[in-house]
């Protein structure tokens, strides 16, 4: 007799199955070591930033011990965009959930703005940080 996985296991499996798509939508990401070199700091400092909610990080799919950090949160001058920490505060620190939240294409009204297939990350990149922050506050899963 084959037993069906319990609901929690089913949800974890569904989440793991979605991660390749989420990662593809997010685009380029860096390892902790790559960010440390770019930011001229230590690996330990980058990990501390992620744990403190200063930057978005998620567990690498191939090695759950390693972190990946989406490239879009970093400026061209080796800094972290000002909107990243407030966004993490508004939404919560679950990196996979936050990356999915930001990159999923949306249709219809989002915080009184009509979207037609755009992601919140695209709106941020167009300069509309407030829309993402307001939507994150409303959606906070924590």
C-alpha positions in Angstrom: 0.0 0.0 0.0 1.3 3.4 -1.0 0.7 6.2 1.5 0.0 9.7 0.5 2.3 12.4 1.9 0.8 14.5 4.6 -0.2 18.1 3.7 3.0 19.7 5.1 5.1 17.3 3.0 2.9 18.1 -0.1 3.4 21.8 0.4 7.1 21.5 0.8 7.3 19.4 -2.4 5.3 22.0 -4.3 7.5 24.8 -3.0 10.7 22.9 -4.0 9.2 22.2 -7.5 8.5 25.9 -8.0 12.0 27.1 -7.1 13.6 26.7 -10.5 10.9 28.9 -12.1 11.3 31.5 -9.3 15.0 31.5 -9.7 14.7 31.9 -13.5 12.3 34.9 -13.1 14.7 36.5 -10.6 17.7 36.3 -12.9 21.3 36.5 -12.0 22.3 35.7 -8.4 25.6 35.7 -6.5 27.1 33.5 -3.9 28.1 34.9 -0.5 31.7 34.8 -1.6 30.9 36.8 -4.8 29.1 39.4 -2.9 31.9 39.7 -0.4 34.4 40.4 -3.2 32.0 42.9 -4.9 31.4 44.7 -1.6 35.0 44.5 -0.4 34.0 42.8 2.8 34.0 39.4 4.4 31.9 36.4 3.8 30.8 36.5 7.5 29.6 40.1 7.1 27.5 39.3 4.0 25.8 36.4 6.0 25.2 38.8 8.9 23.6 41.3 6.5 21.3 38.6 5.2 20.4 37.5 8.7 19.7 41.1 9.8 17.4 41.8 6.8 19.7 44.2 5.0 19.7 42.1 1.8 17.6 39.3 0.3 19.1 35.8 0.4 17.7 32.3 -0.2 19.1 28.8 0.3 20.8 27.4 -2.8 18.8 24.6 -4.3 21.8 22.3 -4.8 23.4 22.9 -1.5 21.0 23.9 1.3 23.9 25.2 3.3 24.9 27.9 0.7 23.1 31.2 0.2 22.3 32.9 -3.1 21.7 36.7 -3.3 19.7 38.1 -6.3 21.8 40.6 -8.3 18.9 43.1 -8.7 19.3 44.3 -5.1 22.8 45.6 -5.6 23.7 48.9 -7.1 26.3 49.4 -9.8 28.5 51.2 -7.2 28.9 48.1 -5.0 26.1 48.9 -2.6 22.7 47.6 -1.7 19.7 49.6 -3.0 18.0 51.7 -0.3 14.6 50.0 -0.8 15.8 46.5 0.0 15.8 46.6 3.8 12.4 48.4 4.0 11.0 45.8 1.6 12.3 42.9 3.8 10.9 44.6 6.9 7.5 45.0 5.1 7.3 41.5 3.7 9.4 39.3 6.0 12.7 37.5 5.6 11.8 34.4 3.8 14.1 34.8 0.8 12.3 32.3 -1.5 8.9 33.8 -0.8 10.2 37.4 -1.2 11.8 36.6 -4.6 8.7 34.9 -5.8 6.5 37.8 -4.5 8.7 40.3 -6.4 9.1 38.5 -9.7 5.7 36.9 -10.4 3.9 38.6 -13.2 0.7 40.3 -12.0 -2.6 41.3 -13.7 -5.3 43.5 -12.4 -5.3 46.0 -9.5 -2.4 45.9 -7.1 -2.6 48.5 -4.3 -4.9 50.6 -6.6 -2.5 50.4 -9.6 -3.5 48.4 -12.7 -0.8 45.9 -13.8 -0.8 44.0 -17.1 1.7 41.2 -16.6 4.4 43.3 -14.9 6.2 42.1 -11.7 6.7 44.3 -8.7 10.4 44.1 -9.4 9.8 45.6 -12.8 7.8 48.4 -11.1 10.7 49.0 -8.6 13.2 49.1 -11.5 10.9 51.7 -13.2 11.1 53.8 -10.0 7.8 52.8 -8.3 9.2 51.5 -5.0 6.2 52.6 -3.0 3.9 50.2 -4.8 6.1 47.3 -3.9 6.4 48.4 -0.3 2.6 48.9 0.1 1.9 45.5 -1.5 4.5 43.8 0.7 2.9 45.3 3.9 -0.4 43.9 2.8 1.0 40.5 1.8 3.3 39.9 4.8 3.2 36.2 5.5 4.8 36.5 8.9 
